[in-house]
Amino acid sequence: MPYIQLDGQQYPLIAGENQVGGKDGARIRLSGDGSDGILASLDVGADGATVVRRIDGSVKVNGVALGAEPAPLLHGDKIDVAGRELFFGDDRRGGNTQFVQPVRLPEGSARAVHGKPTAATGGRVISLVDGREYPVPAAGLIFGRDPTCDVVVGSTEVSRKHASLSPSPEGYLLRDTSTNGVLVNGEAAVSPALLGRGDVLTIGDEEFRFYADSAPAPRAPLATLEVLSTGLLKGTIMEVRSPLAHVGRGAHNDIIVSDESVSDSHAKLQRREDGWYVVDMGSTNGTYVGGRRIDGEAPLIGAPDVRFGGVKFIFRVPDGANGGGASHTRAIAAFKVDPKKAAAAGGGGMKTPVVSQPGQRAAPARAAAAPATKASRAVPLLLWLGVLILIVAGVLILMTGH
């Protein structure tokens, strides 16, 4: 038996015409602006097949304006008449759920990304049966047999509210609320399941491919907090990914510490030019660094232990993560140029500068010049000695000749 669901009420359709509008006698009575008269008719055949005809005004089926020709209706179709949304259902497709071999695994199992990780934006599923595309809104997308679902799958194997798909900080999560379960890429889905780009969802006898924006490249954390306190959280590492991170019990914090001793807005971690600081936000049970309660703020030097209320952490800055806001220039010894010594060292043409570090004499430069000076003076001495020998030899020859 076909029916219309409107404002939570179900209206069975009879064979023949079923008028829709604000006029008395209409089988489906509408109220509000623009609903006067008879606006549409739902015609049911002997076999239960139903078509919708536009009589007056604007009529849309699944968001597409209806023309002069009637349009056949399928279970789950959405009809817009004068701004009112009517959901078409068929008991033959929307009866009781038929139990089949269960595929759902226990809650709380590890999540897995089958395809490429995604961001929490641009989510959509595309039916591999008819190609229809369904964007995933911020409130999520509901799959099920009920005609009010966002994605209607008219099969008795599908629950009325079968599954949901919604954005989360990690990407898009699929939650299974069905009797017979959901398959992701042919495997039983773990609820909640983190989906990846290109994953194929099987719900009943229909398949849908999931797409979303690509996930941004992961960035290394600026700092980490490792839980030192005993208990289930011991050893848990929380990443600090922004230069200003709020710590507290409330869900609005960057670092959420779910402990009664921690205030809703307890403290903040702040990176400054000279390093990291922890600032208490007026918490009830205080913030401690190295075992001492801080008054206002305190620097985090090295790898100190930090306690928020009754939960103790060790704060670390990973190797390669800059603890300050700006890089520092390494100082080296300065060099000074001595103009007088530079002039004395050069004999003409290009001048070679002589440099010296502070407190150091330039004796090596003077010593290097000395050998060249002695060599230049030795040449004339040898020349004069040779001339003298020649003179003496000539005198001896003359005397011997007499």
C-alpha positions in Angstrom: 0.0 0.0 0.0 1.5 3.4 -1.0 1.4 6.2 1.4 2.5 9.8 2.1 4.3 10.8 5.3 3.8 14.5 6.3 4.8 16.1 9.6 5.2 12.8 11.2 1.8 11.5 10.1 1.1 8.8 7.6 -1.6 9.2 4.9 -2.6 6.0 3.0 -3.2 6.5 -0.7 -6.2 4.9 -2.4 -6.6 3.7 -5.9 -7.2 6.5 -8.4 -6.6 10.2 -7.6 -5.4 11.5 -4.3 -5.5 15.3 -4.4 -3.0 17.5 -2.6 -3.6 21.1 -1.6 -5.4 23.4 0.8 -8.9 23.0 -0.6 -11.6 21.2 1.3 -11.9 17.6 0.2 -8.2 17.2 -0.6 -7.0 13.8 0.6 -3.7 15.4 1.7 -4.5 18.7 3.2 -1.9 21.4 3.2 -1.9 24.7 5.0 0.1 27.9 4.7 0.9 30.5 2.1 0.5 29.3 -1.5 -1.4 26.1 -0.6 -4.8 27.3 -1.7 -6.7 25.1 -4.2 -5.6 21.7 -5.6 -1.9 21.8 -6.4 -1.0 18.2 -7.3 -2.5 14.7 -7.6 -1.0 11.3 -6.6 -2.6 8.7 -9.0 -2.4 5.1 -7.8 -2.9 2.3 -10.4 -4.5 -1.1 -9.7 -1.0 -2.6 -9.2 -0.1 0.0 -6.7 2.2 2.0 -9.0 2.0 5.7 -8.3 2.7 8.8 -10.3 2.5 12.5 -9.3 0.9 15.1 -11.5 1.3 18.9 -11.2 -2.0 20.8 -11.3 -1.1 24.3 -10.1 1.9 26.0 -8.8 5.4 24.5 -8.3 5.9 20.8 -7.7 9.3 19.2 -7.3 10.4 15.6 -7.1 13.7 15.1 -5.4 14.6 18.7 -6.0 13.7 18.6 -9.8 10.8 20.8 -11.0 7.9 18.7 -12.4 6.7 19.6 -15.9 3.4 18.8 -17.6 4.1 15.1 -17.7 3.5 13.0 -14.6 6.5 11.4 -12.8 6.5 7.9 -11.4 7.3 7.6 -7.7 9.6 5.2 -5.9 9.9 4.4 -2.2 11.7 7.3 -0.5 11.1 10.0 -3.1 10.6 13.5 -1.7 7.9 15.7 -3.2 7.9 19.4 -2.6 4.4 21.1 -2.9 4.1 24.8 -2.1 7.2 24.6 0.1 6.0 21.5 2.1 8.0 18.3 1.9 6.0 15.1 1.4 7.7 11.7 1.7 6.4 8.9 -0.5 6.6 5.4 0.8 5.5 1.9 -0.2 4.8 -0.8 2.3 6.0 -3.4 -0.2 9.5 -1.8 0.1 9.2 -0.4 3.6 7.7 -3.2 5.7 9.4 -5.0 8.6 13.1 -5.6 8.5 14.0 -9.1 7.3 16.9 -10.6 9.3 19.8 -11.9 7.3 23.3 -13.2 8.2 24.6 -10.4 10.5 27.9 -8.7 9.5 28.2 -6.1 12.2 31.2 -6.4 14.5 31.2 -5.3 18.2 31.3 -1.6 19.1 34.6 -0.1 20.2 36.8 -2.1 17.8 39.7 -0.3 16.2 38.9 2.1 13.5 40.5 1.7 10.1 40.8 3.9 7.0 40.4 1.8 3.9 41.1 4.4 1.2 43.0 7.6 1.3 42.4 9.8 4.5 40.1 12.7 4.0 39.4 16.1 5.6 36.1 16.7 7.2 34.8 18.8 4.2 33.4 18.0 0.8 31.8 14.7 1.9 29.4 13.0 -0.6 28.2 9.6 -1.6 27.3 8.6 -5.1 24.9 5.7 -5.8 26.4 3.1 -8.0 22.9 2.0 -9.0 21.4 5.2 -10.4 24.4 7.7 -10.2 22.5 10.0 -7.8 24.8 12.1 -5.6 24.1 12.9 -1.9 26.2 15.6 -0.2 27.0 15.0 3.5 25.8 18.1 5.5 27.2 19.1 8.8 24.3 17.4 10.6 25.2 14.1 8.9 23.5 11.8 6.3 21.0 9.1 7.3 20.7 5.9 5.3 17.6 3.7 5.8 14.4 2.2 4.6 12.2 4.9 6.1 11.1 7.5 3.5 12.2 10.3 5.7 15.9 9.2 5.5 18.3 11.3 3.5 19.3 8.2 1.4 16.4 5.8 1.1 17.2 2.2 0.3 14.0 0.3 -0.2 14.8 -3.2 0.8 13.5 -5.4 3.6 17.1 -6.2 4.5 17.6 -2.5 5.4 16.6 -1.1 8.7 14.4 2.0 8.9 17.3 3.9 10.3 20.2 1.8 9.0 23.4 3.9 9.3 24.6 7.5 9.5 27.6 9.3 8.0 28.8 12.5 9.6 31.9 14.7 9.7 34.3 14.6 12.7 37.7 16.1 13.5 39.3 13.0 12.1 37.4 12.9 8.8 34.0 11.2 8.2 32.6 8.5 10.5 30.1 5.8 9.5 28.0 4.6 12.4 26.0 1.3 12.0 22.6 1.3 13.7 21.1 -1.5 11.7 20.1 -5.1 12.2 22.0 -6.6 9.3 25.0 -4.3 9.2 27.0 -2.4 6.6 29.9 -3.5 4.3 32.8 -1.3 3.5 34.8 -2.5 0.5 33.2 -5.9 1.0 34.1 -6.3 4.6 32.0 -5.9 7.7 32.1 -2.3 9.0 33.4 -1.6 12.5 31.2 1.0 14.1 32.2 3.8 14.1 34.3 3.4 11.0 36.6 6.1 9.6 36.1 6.2 5.9 38.7 7.0 3.2 38.3 8.4 -0.3 36.9 5.9 -2.7 35.5 3.5 -0.1 32.4 1.6 -1.3 29.5 1.2 1.1 27.1 -1.7 0.7 23.7 -1.2 2.3 21.2 -3.9 1.5 21.4 -4.6 -2.2 22.7 -1.1 -3.1 26.2 0.3 -3.2 27.5 3.9 -2.7 31.0 5.3 -3.3 32.3 7.8 -0.8 34.3 10.9 -1.6 35.6 13.9 0.3 38.3 16.5 0.2 41.9 15.2 0.6 43.3 15.4 4.1 46.0 18.0 4.6 49.6 16.8 5.0 50.2 16.0 8.7 52.4 18.4 10.6 54.8 17.4 13.3 53.6 18.5 16.8 55.3 21.5 18.3 55.4 19.8 21.7 53.9 16.8 23.6 52.4 16.1 26.9 52.9 12.5 28.2 50.7 11.3 31.1 52.8 10.2 34.1 50.0 9.7 36.5 49.0 6.1 37.3 45.9 4.7 35.7 44.4 3.9 32.3 45.8 7.1 30.8 49.4 6.5 31.9 51.8 6.7 28.9 49.2 8.5 26.7 50.9 11.2 24.6 48.9 14.3 23.7 50.2 16.5 20.9 50.4 20.3 21.0 50.0 21.5 17.4 49.6 25.3 17.8 51.7 28.0 19.6 48.7 28.6 21.9 46.9 25.5 23.2 44.2 25.5 25.9 44.1 22.7 28.5 41.1 21.7 30.5 38.2 19.3 31.1 35.8 21.1 28.7 35.3 19.9 25.1 36.3 23.4 23.7 40.0 22.9 24.8 42.8 21.9 22.5 44.1 19.4 25.1 41.1 17.7 26.9 41.9 16.2 30.3 38.8 14.3 31.5 39.5 14.3 35.2 37.4 15.8 38.0 40.4 17.6 39.5 40.9 19.6 36.2 38.9 22.8 35.7 36.8 23.3 32.6 39.3 25.9 31.4 42.4 25.1 33.4 45.5 26.5 31.8 47.1 27.3 28.5 50.5 26.5 26.9 52.0 29.4 25.0 55.2 29.5 22.8 57.0 32.8 22.9 60.3 34.1 21.5 62.3 32.8 24.4 60.5 29.4 24.8 57.4 27.8 26.1 55.3 29.0 29.1 52.4 27.5 31.0 49.7 30.0 32.2 47.2 29.1 34.9 43.7 30.3 34.0 42.5 30.7 37.6 41.9 26.9 38.0 40.5 25.5 41.3 43.2 22.9 42.0 46.1 24.8 40.4 48.9 24.2 37.9 52.3 22.9 39.0 55.7 22.9 37.4 58.4 20.7 38.9 56.2 20.0 41.9 55.6 23.7 42.8 52.3 25.5 42.3 52.7 28.4 39.9 51.3 31.9 40.5 50.2 33.1 37.1 52.7 31.6 34.7 56.0 29.8 34.6 58.6 28.9 31.9 58.9 25.3 30.7 62.7 24.7 30.5 64.1 21.4 29.4 61.6 18.5 29.9 59.8 19.5 33.1 56.9 17.7 34.8 53.7 19.7 34.6 50.6 18.9 36.7 47.1 20.1 36.0 45.0 19.5 39.1 45.7 15.9 39.9 47.0 14.7 36.5 50.7 14.8 36.0 52.5 15.1 32.6 56.0 15.5 31.3 56.3 18.3 28.7 58.7 17.8 25.8 59.7 19.7 22.7 60.6 17.3 19.9 64.0 17.5 18.3 63.9 20.0 15.4 60.9 21.8 16.8 61.9 25.5 17.4 61.0 26.4 21.0 61.1 30.1 20.3 59.3 32.3 17.8 62.4 33.3 15.8 65.7 31.7 14.8 68.9 32.9 16.4 72.1 34.0 14.6 75.3 32.2 15.8 77.9 34.8 16.9 81.4 34.3 15.5 84.7 36.3 16.2 84.9 39.5 14.3 87.9 40.4 12.0 89.5 43.9 11.8 91.5 45.3 8.9 94.7 47.3 9.7 95.0 49.9 6.9 98.6 50.8 7.6 99.8 47.2 7.6 97.8 46.5 4.5 99.5 49.3 2.7 103.0 48.2 3.9 102.4 44.7 2.7 101.6 45.6 -0.9 104.3 46.7 -3.3 102.1 48.1 -6.0 99.0 47.2 -8.0 96.3 45.3 -6.0 96.6 45.7 -2.2 96.2 42.6 -0.1 94.5 43.4 3.2 96.0 42.2 6.4 93.5 41.0 9.0 93.7 40.2 12.7 91.4 38.9 15.3 90.9 41.1 18.4 94.0 40.8 20.8 96.2 39.1 18.2 99.3 40.9 16.7 100.0 40.8 13.0 103.7 39.7 13.4 103.3 36.8 11.0 102.6 39.2 8.1 105.8 41.2 9.0 107.9 38.0 9.3 106.7 36.8 5.9 107.9 40.1 4.3 111.4 39.9 5.8 112.9 37.1 3.7 111.9 38.9 0.5 113.7 42.1 1.7 116.9 40.3 2.6 116.9 38.5 -0.8 116.6 41.8 -2.6 119.6 43.3 -0.7 121.8 40.2 -1.3 121.9 40.7 -5.1 124.0 44.0 -5.2 126.6 42.6 -2.6 127.4 39.6 -4.8 127.7 41.9 -7.8 130.2 44.2 -6.0 132.2 41.2 -4.8 132.5 39.9 -8.4 133.7 43.3 -9.6 136.3 43.4 -6.9 137.7 40.0 -7.8 138.1 41.0 -11.4 140.0 44.2 -10.4 142.4 42.2 -8.2 143.0 39.7 -10.9 143.7 42.4 -13.5 146.3 44.0 -11.2 148.1 40.7 -10.6 148.3 40.1 -14.4 149.9 43.5 -15.0 152.5 43.0 -12.3 153.4 39.6 -13.5 153.9 41.0 -17.0 156.6 43.5 -15.8 
